[in-house]
Amino acid sequence: MNNMFFLDEEKTKKCQVCERDIPESDKWCKYCGWVQHAVPSDPDTQYWDLNFVTLNKARQLYAAGKPVQPDFDDFLKCMQVYAELEFYCRGKHYGLLNMPNDTWDFYEWNVDIGCQTYGSIEEFAEKANIEGVLLKDLWNEVYDVGTAS
């Protein structure tokens, strides 16, 4: 008798954004980067589970061939939920931290040259800069936005 082992093919599901097949056990889509979650009744609801954009916006970005990531306004909305976020820009790692005194510290990760401190998220939005260029004007160069690790 021939002892053959049959491996069950791993079950798949469709990614909520790009609709490609991904393993059922995966939360993260390797094709578009979307973190899978329970689909709400309103796909324009902001998510706070590492996607940082709404499901509808993610679908629109993907359909347009753009990365599924937050714009500057989405990033500011995320700061209402998370105390610290991080991102990369021009090959450097940056963070934004809401301090206990409700100021906002914007800094380059693991660099001890100080940070930019702002009295409100609105002031941060208007004045935060990287090497003299406003962050909001550099946002198209930002990537890998996430919660601080």
C-alpha positions as CSV (number, residue, x, y, z in Angstrom):
1,M,0.0,0.0,0.0
2,N,1.3,3.4,-1.0
3,N,1.3,5.9,1.9
4,M,0.7,9.2,0.4
5,F,0.1,12.3,2.4
6,F,-2.3,14.8,1.0
7,L,-2.0,18.3,2.1
8,D,-5.1,20.3,2.1
9,E,-4.8,23.4,0.0
10,E,-4.8,26.5,2.2
11,K,-8.2,28.2,2.1
12,T,-8.2,31.7,0.7
13,K,-10.3,34.8,0.9
14,K,-10.6,37.9,-1.2
15,C,-8.8,41.0,0.0
16,Q,-11.3,43.7,0.9
17,V,-9.4,46.2,-1.3
18,C,-7.7,44.6,-4.2
19,E,-9.9,41.5,-4.3
20,R,-6.9,39.2,-4.9
21,D,-6.8,35.8,-3.2
22,I,-4.9,35.8,0.1
23,P,-4.6,33.0,2.7
24,E,-7.6,32.9,4.9
25,S,-5.3,33.1,8.0
26,D,-3.6,36.3,6.8
27,K,-4.8,39.6,8.2
28,W,-2.5,41.7,5.9
29,C,-2.7,41.6,2.1
30,K,0.8,41.3,0.6
31,Y,-0.5,42.8,-2.7
32,C,-2.0,46.1,-1.5
33,G,-1.0,46.3,2.2
34,W,-4.6,46.5,3.5
35,V,-5.2,45.0,7.0
36,Q,-8.3,42.9,6.7
37,H,-11.1,43.5,9.3
38,A,-14.8,43.1,9.8
39,V,-16.5,45.1,7.1
40,P,-18.7,47.8,8.6
41,S,-22.1,48.9,7.3
42,D,-20.4,52.2,6.3
43,P,-17.3,51.7,4.1
44,D,-16.5,55.4,4.6
45,T,-15.9,54.9,8.3
46,Q,-12.3,55.7,9.4
47,Y,-10.4,52.7,10.7
48,W,-7.9,52.7,13.5
49,D,-6.5,49.2,13.0
50,L,-3.4,50.1,11.0
51,N,-5.1,51.1,7.8
52,F,-5.6,54.7,8.6
53,V,-7.9,55.3,5.6
54,T,-11.5,54.2,4.9
55,L,-12.3,51.1,3.0
56,N,-13.7,53.2,0.1
57,K,-10.7,55.4,0.0
58,A,-8.4,52.4,0.0
59,R,-10.3,50.9,-2.9
60,Q,-10.1,54.2,-4.9
61,L,-6.4,54.6,-4.2
62,Y,-5.7,51.0,-5.3
63,A,-7.9,51.4,-8.4
64,A,-5.9,54.5,-9.3
65,G,-2.6,52.6,-8.9
66,K,-1.6,54.6,-5.8
67,P,-0.3,53.2,-2.5
68,V,-3.0,52.5,0.1
69,Q,-1.8,54.9,2.7
70,P,-3.1,58.0,4.5
71,D,-2.8,61.5,3.2
72,F,-1.8,64.3,5.5
73,D,-5.4,64.9,6.7
74,D,-5.8,61.2,7.4
75,F,-2.6,61.3,9.4
76,L,-3.8,64.2,11.5
77,K,-7.1,62.3,12.2
78,C,-5.1,59.2,13.3
79,M,-3.3,61.4,15.9
80,Q,-6.7,61.8,17.6
81,V,-6.6,58.1,18.4
82,Y,-2.9,57.1,18.7
83,A,-0.5,58.9,21.0
84,E,2.4,58.2,18.7
85,L,2.8,57.5,15.0
86,E,5.8,57.0,12.8
87,F,6.7,57.3,9.2
88,Y,9.6,57.5,6.7
89,C,10.4,60.4,4.4
90,R,13.5,60.8,2.3
91,G,15.1,57.7,3.8
92,K,14.8,58.9,7.4
93,H,12.5,57.6,10.2
94,Y,10.3,60.2,12.0
95,G,7.8,60.1,14.8
96,L,5.1,62.3,16.2
97,L,4.3,61.9,19.9
98,N,1.4,63.5,21.9
99,M,3.0,64.4,25.2
100,P,1.2,64.2,28.6
101,N,1.0,68.1,28.7
102,D,-0.8,67.9,25.4
103,T,2.0,69.3,23.3
104,W,3.2,67.5,20.2
105,D,6.8,66.4,19.7
106,F,7.9,65.8,16.1
107,Y,11.3,64.2,15.9
108,E,13.7,62.1,13.8
109,W,13.8,58.6,15.2
110,N,16.9,57.7,17.3
111,V,18.6,61.1,16.7
112,D,19.4,63.1,19.8
113,I,19.4,66.6,18.3
114,G,16.1,67.6,19.8
115,C,12.7,67.8,18.3
116,Q,10.1,70.3,17.1
117,T,7.5,70.9,19.8
118,Y,4.0,72.3,19.0
119,G,1.2,73.4,21.3
120,S,-1.6,71.8,19.3
121,I,-2.1,69.4,16.4
122,E,-3.2,72.4,14.3
123,E,0.1,74.1,15.0
124,F,1.9,70.9,14.1
125,A,0.0,70.7,10.8
126,E,0.9,74.3,9.9
127,K,4.5,74.4,11.0
128,A,6.1,70.9,11.2
129,N,9.0,70.7,8.7
130,I,11.8,68.5,7.6
131,E,15.0,70.5,6.8
132,G,12.9,73.7,6.4
133,V,10.3,72.2,4.1
134,L,6.8,71.9,5.5
135,L,5.8,68.3,6.2
136,K,2.4,68.9,4.5
137,D,4.2,69.9,1.4
138,L,6.4,66.8,1.6
139,W,3.6,64.3,2.3
140,N,3.8,62.7,-1.2
141,E,7.3,61.5,-0.2
142,V,6.1,59.9,3.1
143,Y,5.8,56.1,3.3
144,D,5.3,53.3,5.8
145,V,3.0,55.3,8.2
146,G,2.2,53.2,11.3
147,T,1.9,53.1,15.0
148,A,5.1,53.6,16.8
149,S,7.0,50.3,17.4
